[in-house]
Amino acid sequence: MSASGKKLVDGRKLAPENLGRVLVLGLGVSGRACAGYLLDRLGTRVESMSVAAGAATDEARAWAREAQARGAEVTFDTEEITGRYDVCVASPGISEFSAFYRNAAAHSDEVISEVEFAWRESRAESKWVAITGTNGKTTTTALAAHVLAACGMRARAVGNIGDTCIEAVAADDADVYVAEVSSYQLASTCAFAPQVAVVLNITPDHVKWHRTHENYAAAKWKVLANLGSVPGGVAVLDATDDEVRAKVRALKALSREERGFDYVPVGTARGVDADMRAACGAENAAFVGADGRLRVALRGEEAVLAARDELQIKGAHNVANALAAAACAVALGAGADAVARALASFAPLEHRIEPCGSVGGVSCYNDSKATNVDAVLKAIAAFEPARPVILLGGRDKGTDLGPLVDACRVHAKGVVCFGEARERFRAAMEPLRADGIAVEEAAGMESALDAGLALAQAGDVVVLSPACASFDEFSCFEERGRVFKHLVAERAARATR
C-alpha cells in the first residue's frame, strides 16, 4: 500500500494499481509521452484521461483527434480546469507559479512531473542517477551513461537527453536510468528517490519560470530530498561551485545518520586539483591527484582513474563533469579500470566545445549550447594557454556582462559581438581595447565567423560561445551550431583550393 492507501503494482517503485482519473497538463514533448503511456492503460489502470493542452497548433490538433478517438478528453486554448483528478502530470514548460498550474493543482489530489511519474512506474530493482545543475548536465549525463554502459551495466541516458523518462520506462530495456533533470521537472517531485543524485552548479538562470533565484535553487536541491530513503544513496556535489560548496558545508555539519546518505565533493574552492578530505576533513572526495589522474574516494576506498590529459573533452569544467560521472559509476559498483577506459573513450557532444574543423590553420569550435554567461566563462578558460577569439551574441538575456568582460581580459585574443545583442556586448567589451584585445562587431553569425577568422592566425582558436539565446537568427541553439559548422566547412574547403 502507498501512503495514500492505494494498492501498488508489485515489482514497481510506487505505481498504484489504479491511477484513477488523470490530467496531463501541457502537450509538449513530455506531456505527449505521458499521454501516450496513459492512453495505453485507459480502461485498465486509468479510469479517465484528460489533457489540458494549452495553445492549439495544427500538429497538436492532429494528435488530439487520435487521442480523442481512443477515449481521451483534450481541451485547447484555455487555462481553466474543470472536474476532479486523482493525479495531474504537469509539463516542465508550465511554471508552478502560473495560473494554469495553480488551476490544475486546485482540481487534483497531487501534481507531479513526468520524471516523478516515470520513477514511480519503473521497476523496483531499477536504479536511477539524477543529474542537475545550471550548466554541464547534458555532458555529464551522456558521460555517466557511457561509462556505466562500458562497465557492463544496461544504462540509458534519459530525460532532457534522449527519450523522455516515461518512454524509457515503457521500453523497459535498461537497469540504470541516467536522467538529466531540470529545475522545472524537480519542482514537481515529491517521492522521487534516485540512487545517486548529482548537483553540478547553481548560478542565476530561469528566474522568469521560478520567480526568484531562491525558488530556482530550492527546486534543484529537491534532487536530494529522498536520497536518505535509498540504501547506499550517494550525492555527488561539485564543490568548485560556490553555492554547491555551501551545501557541502551544511551536509558536513550533519552526522551520517542525520543525512541518511553519503556525499562526494568534487574538488574544492581551489578547483578540481584539490581533495576535500585534505581541505576540510570530508569523508569522501573526487579530484585530480598530483599525478594528473582522476580519483574518486568513497567509503574508505580510492579509485585511480584516467589521466586528465587522456580526456577528449576540453576545459576544467569538463574535468569536473568527468569526475562527477566517474563518482556515479564508482557509487554503483563499477571497477576502476573499466571506468578509466570509458572516460578516455568519451568524445565531445555536439554544440558543447565541439571541434568542427580548421580554416587556414585556425581551429574552430562550436559551443552554441553556451547560452548564458557562466557557460561561456568555462569555455573561454578551456583553451589555456591559447587565447581564443570568442564570438558572442544572439538574442540578449540581459545578464550582467561584468564577469564576461573580466574573463575575456584574462583569456581572449579577441571578441566579435553579433546579432541583436551586439551593441550592448560591444559597449561592455570596449575597455578591452586598452589591453590590446580586439573588439569587433558583426550583424549576424556568418559575418561574425569571418570577422573572427580575420583576427586569428594559424595556430589560433575561434569559438562560437554566444552567451545569448539563438532566436534572433535561428530556431534553437542546435540550428545555430549546425549552421556554424557548415560555414566553417565551407571556408575550410575554400582555403584548400
Backbone torsions as a table, in degrees:
resi	resn	phi	psi	omega
1	MET	NA	143.3	174.0
2	SER	-83.2	173.6	178.6
3	ALA	-60.9	-26.3	-179.7
4	SER	-84.0	-1.1	179.6
5	GLY	89.3	1.8	179.9
6	LYS	-81.1	140.3	176.5
7	LYS	-71.8	136.4	-174.7
8	LEU	-101.4	156.1	175.5
9	VAL	-73.1	128.4	177.7
10	ASP	-61.2	138.6	175.2
11	GLY	81.5	6.9	176.1
12	ARG	-117.5	159.9	-174.1
13	LYS	-67.0	-52.2	-177.3
14	LEU	-158.4	46.6	-174.4
15	ALA	-98.4	116.5	177.7
16	PRO	-66.8	142.6	173.7
17	GLU	-59.5	-37.2	179.3
18	ASN	-117.5	106.5	177.3
19	LEU	-73.7	-19.2	176.0
20	GLY	75.1	-139.6	-178.9
21	ARG	-91.4	121.4	-172.3
22	VAL	-117.8	136.9	174.1
23	LEU	-114.5	130.2	172.1
24	VAL	-104.7	121.9	-176.2
25	LEU	-102.5	109.9	-179.4
26	GLY	95.5	147.3	-175.1
27	LEU	-125.9	43.5	171.9
28	GLY	-80.7	-158.9	-176.7
29	VAL	-60.4	-50.3	-177.6
30	SER	-73.1	-34.7	177.7
31	GLY	-62.1	-42.8	179.4
32	ARG	-67.6	-37.9	178.6
33	ALA	-64.7	-44.0	178.1
34	CYS	-63.4	-43.5	-179.4
35	ALA	-61.4	-40.4	177.9
36	GLY	-63.1	-42.1	178.1
37	TYR	-62.7	-43.5	-178.2
38	LEU	-69.5	-37.6	178.1
39	LEU	-59.6	-36.2	179.2
40	ASP	-67.1	-14.7	-178.1
41	ARG	-115.5	7.0	179.4
42	LEU	-66.7	127.7	-177.7
43	GLY	95.2	-10.4	174.7
44	THR	-115.9	-83.3	179.1
45	ARG	-85.8	-17.9	-177.3
46	VAL	-111.4	120.7	179.0
47	GLU	-74.4	-46.4	178.5
48	SER	-151.7	152.7	179.0
49	MET	-134.2	128.2	177.2
50	SER	-122.7	145.8	177.7
51	VAL	-123.8	117.4	171.0
52	ALA	-92.8	96.6	-163.5
53	ALA	-84.3	-13.8	-175.8
54	GLY	79.9	-145.1	-176.0
55	ALA	-68.4	141.7	-177.5
56	ALA	-85.0	141.9	168.9
57	THR	-131.6	164.2	178.3
58	ASP	-59.2	-42.3	-179.3
59	GLU	-64.6	-42.9	-179.6
60	ALA	-65.3	-39.1	179.8
61	ARG	-66.6	-36.2	177.3
62	ALA	-64.4	-42.7	176.8
63	TRP	-62.3	-42.6	-176.8
64	ALA	-62.5	-38.4	-179.9
65	ARG	-60.4	-41.7	178.6
66	GLU	-67.8	-42.3	179.8
67	ALA	-64.3	-40.0	179.1
68	GLN	-65.6	-35.3	177.9
69	ALA	-65.2	-23.4	179.1
70	ARG	-94.3	0.5	174.0
71	GLY	112.2	1.7	179.5
72	ALA	-85.0	154.8	171.7
73	GLU	-105.0	128.6	-177.2
74	VAL	-127.9	128.7	176.6
75	THR	-120.5	147.1	-179.8
76	PHE	-124.8	159.1	166.7
77	ASP	59.2	30.7	172.8
78	THR	-149.2	146.2	175.5
79	GLU	-104.7	4.4	175.5
80	GLU	-78.0	139.3	179.6
81	ILE	-119.0	133.0	176.4
82	THR	-122.6	161.5	179.2
83	GLY	89.2	-177.0	-179.1
84	ARG	-131.6	137.8	-173.0
85	TYR	-130.1	144.4	175.7
86	ASP	-73.6	-36.6	180.0
87	VAL	-150.1	143.4	173.2
88	CYS	-118.1	129.0	174.4
89	VAL	-103.2	113.4	-172.3
90	ALA	-98.2	137.0	176.0
91	SER	-71.6	146.4	-176.7
92	PRO	-66.7	-19.2	179.3
93	GLY	-73.2	-10.5	-177.0
94	ILE	-102.2	112.6	-175.8
95	SER	-63.5	141.8	176.8
96	GLU	-66.2	-12.7	178.8
97	PHE	-97.7	-0.2	-178.5
98	SER	-80.5	157.5	176.7
99	ALA	-63.0	-36.1	179.6
100	PHE	-58.9	-50.3	-180.0
101	TYR	-63.8	-44.9	-177.7
102	ARG	-64.8	-37.8	176.2
103	ASN	-61.9	-42.4	178.7
104	ALA	-64.8	-41.6	-180.0
105	ALA	-62.4	-36.5	-179.1
106	ALA	-67.9	-21.1	-177.7
107	HIS	-109.5	9.6	-175.9
108	SER	-130.7	145.4	176.5
109	ASP	-66.8	-33.1	174.3
110	GLU	-153.5	152.3	175.2
111	VAL	-119.6	125.7	-178.9
112	ILE	-130.8	163.5	176.9
113	SER	-90.2	167.7	177.6
114	GLU	-61.9	-34.7	178.0
115	VAL	-62.6	-46.7	177.9
116	GLU	-60.5	-45.5	-178.5
117	PHE	-60.7	-46.4	-178.8
118	ALA	-64.4	-42.4	178.8
119	TRP	-59.7	-44.0	179.5
120	ARG	-60.3	-38.0	-175.6
121	GLU	-82.3	-11.1	-175.6
122	SER	-75.8	161.3	-179.4
123	ARG	-60.5	143.4	-175.9
124	ALA	-59.0	-35.3	-176.8
125	GLU	-86.4	-6.1	179.5
126	SER	-68.1	152.9	179.5
127	LYS	-112.7	146.0	178.8
128	TRP	-122.2	135.2	169.8
129	VAL	-115.1	118.7	-177.9
130	ALA	-108.7	124.7	-174.9
131	ILE	-120.7	123.3	179.3
132	THR	-137.2	170.2	-177.2
133	GLY	151.2	160.2	179.0
134	THR	-67.2	-43.0	-179.7
135	ASN	-131.7	152.3	174.1
136	GLY	91.9	-1.7	-175.9
137	LYS	-61.3	-47.0	-173.2
138	THR	-66.9	-45.7	178.4
139	THR	-59.9	-46.5	-177.6
140	THR	-66.5	-38.6	178.1
141	THR	-63.8	-48.7	179.4
142	ALA	-61.9	-41.5	-178.9
143	LEU	-67.3	-43.3	178.9
144	ALA	-62.3	-43.7	178.6
145	ALA	-64.1	-40.5	177.5
146	HIS	-60.8	-46.8	-178.6
147	VAL	-64.3	-46.5	-178.3
148	LEU	-63.1	-41.7	178.5
149	ALA	-64.5	-41.9	179.3
150	ALA	-66.1	-23.5	177.5
151	CYS	-88.2	8.6	173.0
152	GLY	94.6	7.3	179.1
153	MET	-93.6	149.0	173.6
154	ARG	-82.3	85.2	-175.3
155	ALA	-111.5	147.3	-177.4
156	ARG	-141.9	130.9	175.2
157	ALA	-79.3	127.8	-174.8
158	VAL	-138.9	178.4	177.1
159	GLY	92.8	-123.6	179.6
160	ASN	-78.2	2.5	176.3
161	ILE	-129.4	129.2	-179.2
162	GLY	74.9	-146.9	-179.2
163	ASP	-70.9	156.5	171.3
164	THR	-63.4	160.6	-179.5
165	CYS	-59.8	-42.4	-175.6
166	ILE	-70.2	-33.1	175.2
167	GLU	-65.0	-40.8	179.7
168	ALA	-66.6	-41.1	178.3
169	VAL	-64.3	-41.2	178.8
170	ALA	-63.3	-37.4	179.3
171	ALA	-68.8	-30.9	174.7
172	ASP	54.0	45.3	179.3
173	ASP	-118.1	23.5	178.8
174	ALA	-140.1	151.6	173.2
175	ASP	-103.5	-22.6	178.8
176	VAL	-127.0	121.5	175.6
177	TYR	-100.7	115.4	177.7
178	VAL	-99.0	103.5	-167.9
179	ALA	-105.8	122.0	167.5
180	GLU	-79.9	116.3	-174.6
181	VAL	-121.8	133.2	-179.0
182	SER	-93.1	167.3	175.1
183	SER	-61.5	-33.7	178.1
184	TYR	-59.6	-44.9	-178.3
185	GLN	-72.1	-41.0	-178.1
186	LEU	-67.7	-28.2	-178.3
187	ALA	-58.4	-31.3	-178.2
188	SER	-108.5	38.8	171.5
189	THR	-106.4	153.4	176.3
190	CYS	-138.7	-41.9	-179.6
191	ALA	-108.3	-8.3	-176.3
192	PHE	-49.3	123.2	-174.5
193	ALA	-138.4	87.8	176.4
194	PRO	-72.7	160.6	173.6
195	GLN	-74.0	-36.3	178.8
196	VAL	-129.8	130.1	178.1
197	ALA	-119.9	128.5	-176.8
198	VAL	-117.2	128.4	171.5
199	VAL	-121.1	116.4	-174.0
200	LEU	-86.8	-45.9	-177.0
201	ASN	-169.2	157.4	175.4
202	ILE	-137.4	104.4	177.9
203	THR	-126.1	160.9	-173.8
204	PRO	-55.3	125.6	179.0
205	ASP	-169.9	158.6	172.2
206	HIS	55.6	32.4	-178.6
207	VAL	-66.8	-30.8	179.6
208	LYS	-61.2	-41.4	-178.7
209	TRP	-73.0	-44.5	-173.4
210	HIS	-91.5	-11.1	-179.4
211	ARG	78.5	-41.8	179.1
212	THR	-139.6	159.3	175.6
213	HIS	-64.8	-33.8	179.8
214	GLU	-62.6	-41.8	176.6
215	ASN	-63.7	-40.7	179.1
216	TYR	-61.0	-49.1	-179.5
217	ALA	-63.7	-41.5	-179.9
218	ALA	-61.0	-38.3	177.8
219	ALA	-64.4	-42.8	178.0
220	LYS	-58.9	-44.8	-174.7
221	TRP	-72.5	-10.5	174.6
222	LYS	-62.5	-16.2	178.3
223	VAL	-63.6	-21.2	179.1
224	LEU	-95.6	-5.6	-167.2
225	ALA	-56.3	-38.5	-174.8
226	ASN	-116.2	14.2	-176.5
227	LEU	-62.0	-33.1	-179.4
228	GLY	-67.4	-15.2	179.4
229	SER	-85.5	-6.3	-176.1
230	VAL	-101.0	121.7	177.2
231	PRO	-56.7	126.6	179.2
232	GLY	75.2	18.2	-178.8
233	GLY	-60.2	143.3	-178.0
234	VAL	-135.9	133.0	170.6
235	ALA	-103.2	131.8	176.5
236	VAL	-110.8	118.6	-169.2
237	LEU	-128.3	122.3	-178.4
238	ASP	-76.4	99.3	-174.4
239	ALA	-79.3	1.8	171.9
240	THR	-76.8	-14.9	178.0
241	ASP	-91.6	133.3	-173.6
242	ASP	-59.2	-47.9	-175.1
243	GLU	-70.5	-36.2	177.5
244	VAL	-69.4	-38.3	179.1
245	ARG	-62.8	-33.6	176.2
246	ALA	-63.0	-36.9	176.2
247	LYS	-67.1	-37.5	176.9
248	VAL	-59.1	-44.0	178.7
249	ARG	-61.7	-41.8	-179.8
250	ALA	-64.5	-39.1	179.5
251	LEU	-69.9	-35.4	179.5
252	LYS	-63.6	-29.5	-179.6
253	ALA	-71.6	-13.0	179.6
254	LEU	-98.6	152.7	173.4
255	SER	-77.4	164.1	177.7
256	ARG	-58.0	-37.3	179.9
257	GLU	-68.2	-38.7	179.3
258	GLU	-68.0	-40.9	178.7
259	ARG	-70.5	-48.5	-175.8
260	GLY	87.0	0.9	179.8
261	PHE	-153.7	161.9	174.2
262	ASP	-88.8	155.7	174.4
263	TYR	-133.2	147.1	-178.9
264	VAL	-120.7	106.0	174.9
265	PRO	-75.1	134.1	176.0
266	VAL	-95.8	112.8	-178.8
267	GLY	66.6	-164.0	177.9
268	THR	-143.4	-170.0	175.9
269	ALA	-60.5	-23.1	-179.5
270	ARG	-81.7	-10.9	179.3
271	GLY	120.7	-171.0	-174.0
272	VAL	-77.0	-11.2	-178.7
273	ASP	-85.4	0.6	-177.0
274	ALA	-109.4	146.2	-175.4
275	ASP	-101.6	118.6	-177.3
276	MET	-65.5	-20.8	175.5
277	ARG	-65.2	-44.3	178.6
278	ALA	-73.7	-33.3	-176.0
279	ALA	-70.3	-42.2	-175.7
280	CYS	-147.5	17.3	175.5
281	GLY	78.8	22.7	176.5
282	ALA	-63.5	154.0	-179.1
283	GLU	-77.5	-30.7	-175.1
284	ASN	-130.2	164.8	179.2
285	ALA	-167.8	153.1	169.7
286	ALA	-128.4	130.3	-172.0
287	PHE	-165.3	173.9	173.4
288	VAL	-101.5	122.7	-178.1
289	GLY	-75.3	174.1	-179.5
290	ALA	-61.9	-23.1	178.1
291	ASP	-84.3	2.8	178.9
292	GLY	83.5	4.1	-178.6
293	ARG	-96.5	140.6	175.4
294	LEU	-69.0	139.9	-177.3
295	ARG	-136.6	141.8	174.2
296	VAL	-127.1	117.0	177.1
297	ALA	-105.6	119.5	-177.4
298	LEU	-143.8	126.2	176.0
299	ARG	52.8	44.9	172.3
300	GLY	85.9	-2.0	178.1
301	GLU	-120.2	144.6	-178.2
302	GLU	-119.5	120.9	177.7
303	ALA	-92.8	123.3	177.5
304	VAL	-98.2	123.2	-166.9
305	LEU	-117.7	-153.3	-177.3
306	ALA	-66.5	155.8	174.2
307	ALA	-76.1	148.8	177.9
308	ARG	-53.2	-42.0	-176.8
309	ASP	-69.2	-14.3	178.3
310	GLU	-82.1	-15.4	-179.3
311	LEU	-71.0	138.1	177.6
312	GLN	-85.1	-17.1	179.9
313	ILE	-88.7	137.8	-170.0
314	LYS	-95.0	151.0	169.7
315	GLY	98.8	151.9	179.0
316	ALA	-61.3	-34.5	-179.9
317	HIS	-64.9	-33.3	178.3
318	ASN	-77.3	-26.4	170.3
319	VAL	-64.2	-42.2	176.4
320	ALA	-62.4	-41.6	177.2
321	ASN	-61.6	-41.1	179.4
322	ALA	-65.6	-39.9	176.6
323	LEU	-62.8	-40.9	178.8
324	ALA	-63.6	-45.2	179.0
325	ALA	-63.3	-42.1	178.7
326	ALA	-63.3	-39.5	178.6
327	ALA	-63.1	-37.9	175.6
328	CYS	-59.4	-46.2	-177.5
329	ALA	-65.8	-43.1	178.4
330	VAL	-63.0	-40.7	179.4
331	ALA	-61.8	-29.9	179.8
332	LEU	-93.6	8.5	171.7
333	GLY	94.6	12.1	179.7
334	ALA	-71.0	148.3	179.4
335	GLY	-80.1	149.1	-174.3
336	ALA	-61.4	-42.8	-176.8
337	ASP	-64.2	-42.6	179.8
338	ALA	-67.4	-39.1	177.3
339	VAL	-62.4	-43.4	-179.2
340	ALA	-59.9	-46.5	-180.0
341	ARG	-63.4	-40.0	-178.9
342	ALA	-67.1	-40.6	178.2
343	LEU	-59.3	-43.1	-176.9
344	ALA	-71.1	-22.8	-176.3
345	SER	-92.2	-2.5	-176.3
346	PHE	-81.6	125.9	-178.8
347	ALA	-95.0	154.8	179.5
348	PRO	-58.7	145.7	176.7
349	LEU	-80.5	157.8	177.3
350	GLU	-62.1	137.3	174.9
351	HIS	74.0	10.3	-178.8
352	ARG	-127.7	87.3	-173.6
353	ILE	45.8	52.1	-175.8
354	GLU	-90.8	119.2	176.1
355	PRO	-63.2	133.4	-176.2
356	CYS	-136.5	31.8	173.7
357	GLY	107.7	178.3	179.3
358	SER	-135.1	151.3	179.5
359	VAL	-125.0	111.4	-180.0
360	GLY	57.8	35.8	179.0
361	GLY	86.3	-0.8	177.2
362	VAL	-95.1	119.2	-179.6
363	SER	-78.6	133.2	-177.7
364	CYS	-114.6	140.5	-178.6
365	TYR	-130.7	138.0	178.7
366	ASN	-101.5	108.6	176.8
367	ASP	-121.3	45.2	-174.9
368	SER	-61.1	-24.6	179.7
369	LYS	-66.9	-16.6	-178.6
370	ALA	-75.1	82.5	-175.9
371	THR	-97.5	2.9	175.5
372	ASN	-135.1	165.7	-174.0
373	VAL	-61.6	-42.6	-176.3
374	ASP	-59.0	-40.7	178.8
375	ALA	-64.3	-37.4	-179.5
376	VAL	-70.2	-35.6	178.0
377	LEU	-56.7	-40.4	179.6
378	LYS	-69.1	-40.7	-178.9
379	ALA	-65.9	-41.7	-178.0
380	ILE	-60.7	-39.8	-177.3
381	ALA	-80.7	-10.8	-172.6
382	ALA	-70.3	-17.1	-171.7
383	PHE	-102.4	7.3	179.7
384	GLU	-51.3	138.7	6.9
385	PRO	-86.5	-2.0	177.9
386	ALA	-65.0	149.2	176.6
387	ARG	-110.8	103.8	-174.5
388	PRO	-76.6	159.7	166.2
389	VAL	-90.9	125.1	-173.3
390	ILE	-105.7	131.0	175.0
391	LEU	-99.9	114.4	-174.3
392	LEU	-118.0	132.6	173.6
393	GLY	150.1	-178.8	-173.9
394	GLY	131.7	-141.8	176.5
395	ARG	-88.9	121.0	-173.4
396	ASP	-67.3	133.1	173.9
397	LYS	-92.5	-4.2	176.5
398	GLY	74.3	17.7	-177.9
399	THR	-80.1	163.2	179.3
400	ASP	-64.8	125.4	-177.6
401	LEU	-96.0	-2.5	-178.2
402	GLY	-53.6	-51.5	178.9
403	PRO	-61.4	-31.6	179.4
404	LEU	-69.2	-42.8	177.2
405	VAL	-60.6	-44.6	-179.6
406	ASP	-61.9	-41.7	-179.4
407	ALA	-67.2	-39.7	177.5
408	CYS	-64.1	-36.7	178.5
409	ARG	-61.2	-38.4	-177.3
410	VAL	-82.0	-38.5	-166.7
411	HIS	-114.7	-21.1	-169.0
412	ALA	-96.2	149.1	171.1
413	LYS	-87.9	-34.1	-179.7
414	GLY	-161.3	164.6	-179.2
415	VAL	-135.3	133.1	172.7
416	VAL	-118.7	122.0	-178.4
417	CYS	-102.5	129.0	-174.0
418	PHE	-138.4	169.3	174.2
419	GLY	75.4	-165.2	-177.9
420	GLU	-57.9	-31.3	-174.7
421	ALA	-83.9	-2.5	-165.7
422	ARG	-61.3	-37.3	-175.6
423	GLU	-68.1	-45.3	-180.0
424	ARG	-66.8	-41.2	-179.7
425	PHE	-66.0	-42.8	-179.7
426	ARG	-63.9	-41.6	179.1
427	ALA	-61.2	-40.3	179.4
428	ALA	-67.0	-36.1	-176.0
429	MET	-84.0	-12.2	-174.4
430	GLU	-51.1	-40.4	-179.9
431	PRO	-61.5	-16.5	-179.1
432	LEU	-67.6	-23.1	179.5
433	ARG	-57.1	-36.2	-179.6
434	ALA	-64.6	-20.0	178.7
435	ASP	-97.4	9.7	178.0
436	GLY	81.3	15.1	179.5
437	ILE	-98.0	125.0	-178.2
438	ALA	-68.9	138.9	176.5
439	VAL	-128.7	117.3	-178.5
440	GLU	-122.8	165.0	179.6
441	GLU	-129.7	142.0	-179.9
442	ALA	-141.7	150.9	-176.4
443	ALA	-68.6	-45.8	-176.2
444	GLY	-138.0	-176.1	-174.0
445	MET	-67.6	-38.8	-179.1
446	GLU	-62.5	-46.7	178.9
447	SER	-68.4	-27.8	176.2
448	ALA	-66.2	-41.3	177.1
449	LEU	-60.3	-45.5	-179.8
450	ASP	-63.4	-39.9	177.7
451	ALA	-65.0	-40.3	178.7
452	GLY	-64.6	-42.6	178.1
453	LEU	-64.1	-34.1	178.6
454	ALA	-66.3	-29.9	179.4
455	LEU	-79.9	-18.2	-172.0
456	ALA	-98.7	158.4	174.8
457	GLN	-122.9	165.5	178.0
458	ALA	-52.2	132.6	-176.9
459	GLY	98.1	-14.3	178.9
460	ASP	-84.0	175.7	-178.2
461	VAL	-127.7	135.6	170.9
462	VAL	-117.5	129.3	-175.8
463	VAL	-127.3	124.1	167.2
464	LEU	-80.8	105.4	178.7
465	SER	-140.9	83.4	-154.8
466	PRO	-76.0	-25.7	-175.1
467	ALA	61.9	18.4	-176.6
468	CYS	-143.3	160.8	169.4
469	ALA	-69.1	166.1	-173.5
470	SER	-99.3	-3.0	-160.5
471	PHE	-75.0	-1.9	174.4
472	ASP	-74.5	-32.1	-179.6
473	GLU	-119.3	-25.5	-167.9
474	PHE	-132.4	164.3	-179.2
475	SER	-80.2	-21.3	-176.7
476	CYS	-167.8	168.5	-179.7
477	PHE	-66.3	-28.5	179.1
478	GLU	-64.0	-44.7	178.4
479	GLU	-62.8	-43.0	179.1
480	ARG	-57.3	-46.0	-178.7
481	GLY	-65.4	-40.3	-178.6
482	ARG	-69.3	-37.6	175.7
483	VAL	-63.9	-41.9	178.7
484	PHE	-58.9	-45.5	-179.6
485	LYS	-63.8	-38.6	177.5
486	HIS	-63.1	-42.4	179.4
487	LEU	-65.3	-39.8	176.7
488	VAL	-62.3	-44.7	-180.0
489	ALA	-61.5	-40.5	177.6
490	GLU	-59.8	-46.3	-177.4
491	ARG	-71.1	-32.5	176.6
492	ALA	-66.1	-41.3	178.6
493	ALA	-64.0	-40.7	178.2
494	ARG	-62.3	-39.9	-175.8
495	ALA	-67.8	-22.1	-178.3
496	THR	-94.5	-2.9	-179.9
497	ARG	-76.2	NA	NA
